Amino acid sequence: MEAMLFTGPGVPLEPAEIDEPEPGPGQVRLQVRACGVCRTDLHIVDGELGEPKLPLVLGHQIVGAISALGPGVERFAVGDRVGVPWLGWTCGVCRPCRAGRENLCDRARFTGYTIDGGYARQAVADERYCFPVPEGYPDLQAAPLLCAGLIGYRALSLAGDGERIGLYGFGAAAHIVCQVARWQGRRVFAFTQAGDSETQAFARSLGAAWAGGSGEEPPEPLDAALIFAPVGPLVPIALRSVDKGGTVVCAGIHMSDIPAFPYELLWEERMIRSVANLTRADGDEFLALAPEVPVRTAVSAFELAQANEALEALRSGAVEGAVVLSIS
């Protein structure tokens, strides 16, 4: 089958013909229809996440139709449309798993990183970590819900119930989170690269109360700030913008080093925390919520063979919303 293979950092993905995957016990095989392109994919390609399976099929925002069932599969049938997220397998027996924190599993495996993902015509996934895709979402528009949506939703949940929410980096995740936060009755303040008037206008079109450069002070203190850009220096900037008792949530899997900052920025019970992966409960909650909002995803589509171009478009920030591979 056709796939785009990652063979090592600094090397473009290579078009290749590989064997069709066979589902094992508890697994399903998907005919991939769409796969979102995530900044995590760039971190893998750039060598910033250092232990990928090699060679590797990237991609962890997969939407597809089930084409085959492995032994023991009970949740799904052939023909069902499902989505596959980043968290692809957990052990169920380690201390975090037993405590209901499977996102922190000691032996977790990840789609498109330690398990082959969706930059291919077909993919295999553990049925436990597949989600029914809500009706009403075309394949391309559904794909970003599987990571940008899920991680953004978890980040928003960890931010608490504050009314004034800052979003640093207004890309795939933030454009979804903005819609959810507005639906919840919160006010959103969007921070972009300096001078990026187009993205700022995009944020305002989705209901942001204010949009400006990441170095600007918001018009009023924030209750929480979610950082989606992988830029460590944004952490002290965000701390300066949050009110007493506010929270700064670092929502990416990788971030450049956070520079030293004076303790006074953290004082008065401000808090910094990170988001790690997701849980199946996150997936169930968010995918039930998305149609109620309703979340609408803006996507720029590329063909499978254009995966390298799609990654570069994401890197450059030359897209509005999310980048998705169309693999029909």
LINSULFEN-V45942 format. One record per residue. N is the residue number from 0. RES is the residue in three letters. SS is DSSP state (alpha for helix, beta for strand, coil for the rest). D_LAST is the distance of its C-alpha to the last C-alpha in Angstrom with 1 decimal. Layout:
BEGIN
[[N,RES,SS,D_LAST] [N,RES,SS,D_LAST]]
END
This chain:
BEGIN
[[0,MET,coil,13.2] [1,GLU,beta,12.0] [2,ALA,beta,13.0] [3,MET,beta,15.0] [4,LEU,beta,18.4] [5,PHE,beta,21.1] [6,THR,coil,24.5] [7,GLY,coil,27.0] [8,PRO,coil,28.0] [9,GLY,coil,28.3] [10,VAL,coil,26.1] [11,PRO,coil,22.8] [12,LEU,coil,19.7] [13,GLU,beta,19.5] [14,PRO,beta,16.7] [15,ALA,beta,17.4] [16,GLU,beta,16.8] [17,ILE,coil,17.7] [18,ASP,coil,18.4] [19,GLU,coil,16.1] [20,PRO,coil,17.5] [21,GLU,coil,19.7] [22,PRO,coil,20.4] [23,GLY,coil,24.0] [24,PRO,coil,26.3] [25,GLY,coil,25.0] [26,GLN,beta,21.4] [27,VAL,beta,18.1] [28,ARG,beta,15.1] [29,LEU,beta,11.6] [30,GLN,beta,8.3] [31,VAL,beta,6.9] [32,ARG,beta,4.5] [33,ALA,beta,6.9] [34,CYS,beta,10.2] [35,GLY,beta,13.3] [36,VAL,beta,15.7] [37,CYS,coil,19.2] [38,ARG,alpha,22.7] [39,THR,alpha,23.2] [40,ASP,alpha,20.9] [41,LEU,alpha,23.3] [42,HIS,alpha,26.2] [43,ILE,alpha,25.0] [44,VAL,alpha,24.4] [45,ASP,coil,27.8] [46,GLY,coil,29.6] [47,GLU,coil,30.6] [48,LEU,coil,29.3] [49,GLY,coil,31.1] [50,GLU,coil,30.1] [51,PRO,coil,26.5] [52,LYS,coil,25.6] [53,LEU,coil,25.5] [54,PRO,coil,23.4] [55,LEU,beta,20.8] [56,VAL,beta,17.1] [57,LEU,coil,17.1] [58,GLY,coil,15.3] [59,HIS,coil,16.5] [60,GLN,coil,14.7] [61,ILE,beta,11.9] [62,VAL,beta,10.2] [63,GLY,beta,8.9] [64,ALA,beta,10.3] [65,ILE,beta,13.4] [66,SER,beta,13.5] [67,ALA,beta,17.1] [68,LEU,beta,20.1] [69,GLY,coil,22.8] [70,PRO,coil,26.5] [71,GLY,coil,27.8] [72,VAL,coil,24.6] [73,GLU,coil,25.9] [74,ARG,coil,23.9] [75,PHE,coil,20.7] [76,ALA,coil,19.7] [77,VAL,coil,16.9] [78,GLY,coil,14.3] [79,ASP,coil,15.2] [80,ARG,beta,12.9] [81,VAL,beta,14.4] [82,GLY,beta,14.6] [83,VAL,beta,16.2] [84,PRO,coil,18.7] [85,TRP,coil,21.0] [86,LEU,beta,23.6] [87,GLY,beta,22.5] [88,TRP,beta,25.8] [89,THR,coil,29.5] [90,CYS,coil,32.6] [91,GLY,coil,34.2] [92,VAL,coil,37.7] [93,CYS,coil,38.5] [94,ARG,alpha,40.6] [95,PRO,alpha,37.8] [96,CYS,alpha,35.8] [97,ARG,alpha,39.0] [98,ALA,coil,39.7] [99,GLY,coil,36.4] [100,ARG,coil,35.0] [101,GLU,alpha,32.2] [102,ASN,alpha,30.6] [103,LEU,alpha,33.6] [104,CYS,coil,33.4] [105,ASP,coil,35.3] [106,ARG,coil,32.9] [107,ALA,coil,29.5] [108,ARG,beta,26.4] [109,PHE,beta,23.5] [110,THR,beta,19.8] [111,GLY,coil,18.9] [112,TYR,coil,22.6] [113,THR,coil,24.5] [114,ILE,beta,21.5] [115,ASP,coil,18.4] [116,GLY,coil,15.6] [117,GLY,coil,11.9] [118,TYR,coil,11.8] [119,ALA,beta,10.4] [120,ARG,coil,8.1] [121,GLN,beta,10.4] [122,ALA,beta,13.2] [123,VAL,beta,16.5] [124,ALA,beta,18.3] [125,ASP,beta,21.6] [126,GLU,alpha,21.5] [127,ARG,alpha,24.2] [128,TYR,alpha,22.0] [129,CYS,beta,19.1] [130,PHE,beta,19.2] [131,PRO,beta,18.2] [132,VAL,coil,16.2] [133,PRO,coil,18.4] [134,GLU,coil,17.8] [135,GLY,coil,17.6] [136,TYR,coil,15.1] [137,PRO,coil,11.7] [138,ASP,alpha,9.1] [139,LEU,alpha,9.9] [140,GLN,alpha,13.6] [141,ALA,alpha,13.8] [142,ALA,alpha,12.9] [143,PRO,alpha,16.3] [144,LEU,alpha,18.2] [145,LEU,alpha,17.8] [146,CYS,coil,20.1] [147,ALA,alpha,21.3] [148,GLY,alpha,22.1] [149,LEU,alpha,23.5] [150,ILE,alpha,25.6] [151,GLY,alpha,26.7] [152,TYR,alpha,27.8] [153,ARG,alpha,29.7] [154,ALA,alpha,31.3] [155,LEU,alpha,32.4] [156,SER,alpha,33.8] [157,LEU,alpha,35.8] [158,ALA,coil,37.2] [159,GLY,coil,39.3] [160,ASP,coil,40.1] [161,GLY,coil,41.4] [162,GLU,coil,41.0] [163,ARG,beta,40.5] [164,ILE,beta,37.3] [165,GLY,beta,36.6] [166,LEU,beta,33.2] [167,TYR,beta,33.4] [168,GLY,coil,30.3] [169,PHE,coil,28.3] [170,GLY,coil,24.7] [171,ALA,alpha,21.7] [172,ALA,alpha,24.0] [173,ALA,alpha,26.9] [174,HIS,alpha,25.2] [175,ILE,alpha,24.2] [176,VAL,alpha,27.6] [177,CYS,alpha,29.4] [178,GLN,alpha,28.1] [179,VAL,alpha,29.0] [180,ALA,alpha,32.4] [181,ARG,alpha,33.2] [182,TRP,alpha,32.4] [183,GLN,coil,34.8] [184,GLY,coil,37.5] [185,ARG,coil,37.5] [186,ARG,beta,38.0] [187,VAL,beta,35.7] [188,PHE,beta,36.9] [189,ALA,beta,34.2] [190,PHE,beta,35.1] [191,THR,beta,33.3] [192,GLN,coil,34.3] [193,ALA,coil,37.5] [194,GLY,coil,37.2] [195,ASP,coil,33.6] [196,SER,alpha,34.3] [197,GLU,alpha,30.8] [198,THR,alpha,29.5] [199,GLN,alpha,32.7] [200,ALA,alpha,32.2] [201,PHE,alpha,28.7] [202,ALA,alpha,30.3] [203,ARG,alpha,33.0] [204,SER,alpha,30.6] [205,LEU,coil,29.2] [206,GLY,coil,32.8] [207,ALA,coil,34.2] [208,ALA,coil,38.0] [209,TRP,beta,38.4] [210,ALA,beta,36.5] [211,GLY,beta,38.0] [212,GLY,beta,38.1] [213,SER,coil,37.9] [214,GLY,coil,41.6] [215,GLU,coil,42.8] [216,GLU,coil,44.6] [217,PRO,coil,43.1] [218,PRO,coil,45.5] [219,GLU,coil,46.3] [220,PRO,coil,46.0] [221,LEU,beta,42.8] [222,ASP,beta,42.7] [223,ALA,beta,39.7] [224,ALA,beta,37.5] [225,LEU,beta,34.0] [226,ILE,beta,33.3] [227,PHE,coil,29.6] [228,ALA,coil,30.5] [229,PRO,coil,31.4] [230,VAL,coil,34.8] [231,GLY,coil,37.8] [232,PRO,coil,40.3] [233,LEU,alpha,38.7] [234,VAL,alpha,40.2] [235,PRO,alpha,43.8] [236,ILE,alpha,42.8] [237,ALA,alpha,41.1] [238,LEU,alpha,44.2] [239,ARG,alpha,46.3] [240,SER,alpha,44.4] [241,VAL,beta,44.4] [242,ASP,beta,47.4] [243,LYS,beta,49.7] [244,GLY,beta,47.9] [245,GLY,beta,44.5] [246,THR,beta,41.5] [247,VAL,beta,39.4] [248,VAL,beta,36.1] [249,CYS,beta,34.3] [250,ALA,coil,30.7] [251,GLY,coil,29.2] [252,ILE,coil,29.1] [253,HIS,coil,30.9] [254,MET,coil,33.4] [255,SER,coil,36.0] [256,ASP,coil,39.6] [257,ILE,coil,41.3] [258,PRO,coil,44.5] [259,ALA,coil,47.9] [260,PHE,coil,48.9] [261,PRO,coil,52.1] [262,TYR,alpha,52.5] [263,GLU,alpha,53.3] [264,LEU,alpha,49.6] [265,LEU,coil,48.9] [266,TRP,coil,52.2] [267,GLU,coil,52.6] [268,GLU,coil,50.1] [269,ARG,coil,47.0] [270,MET,beta,44.3] [271,ILE,beta,41.5] [272,ARG,beta,38.8] [273,SER,beta,35.4] [274,VAL,coil,32.3] [275,ALA,coil,31.0] [276,ASN,coil,27.6] [277,LEU,coil,27.2] [278,THR,coil,28.2] [279,ARG,alpha,26.6] [280,ALA,alpha,29.0] [281,ASP,alpha,27.6] [282,GLY,alpha,24.1] [283,ASP,alpha,25.5] [284,GLU,alpha,27.7] [285,PHE,alpha,25.3] [286,LEU,alpha,22.4] [287,ALA,alpha,25.1] [288,LEU,alpha,26.6] [289,ALA,alpha,23.6] [290,PRO,alpha,23.4] [291,GLU,alpha,27.2] [292,VAL,alpha,27.5] [293,PRO,coil,24.9] [294,VAL,coil,23.0] [295,ARG,coil,20.9] [296,THR,coil,18.8] [297,ALA,coil,18.8] [298,VAL,beta,15.8] [299,SER,beta,15.4] [300,ALA,beta,11.9] [301,PHE,beta,11.4] [302,GLU,beta,9.1] [303,LEU,alpha,9.3] [304,ALA,alpha,12.3] [305,GLN,alpha,13.9] [306,ALA,alpha,14.4] [307,ASN,alpha,18.2] [308,GLU,alpha,18.3] [309,ALA,alpha,16.5] [310,LEU,alpha,19.2] [311,GLU,alpha,21.9] [312,ALA,alpha,21.0] [313,LEU,alpha,21.3] [314,ARG,alpha,24.5] [315,SER,alpha,26.0] [316,GLY,coil,25.5] [317,ALA,coil,24.3] [318,VAL,coil,21.7] [319,GLU,coil,22.4] [320,GLY,coil,21.0] [321,ALA,beta,18.0] [322,VAL,beta,15.7] [323,VAL,beta,12.0] [324,LEU,beta,9.4] [325,SER,beta,6.0] [326,ILE,coil,3.8] [327,SER,coil,0.0]]
END
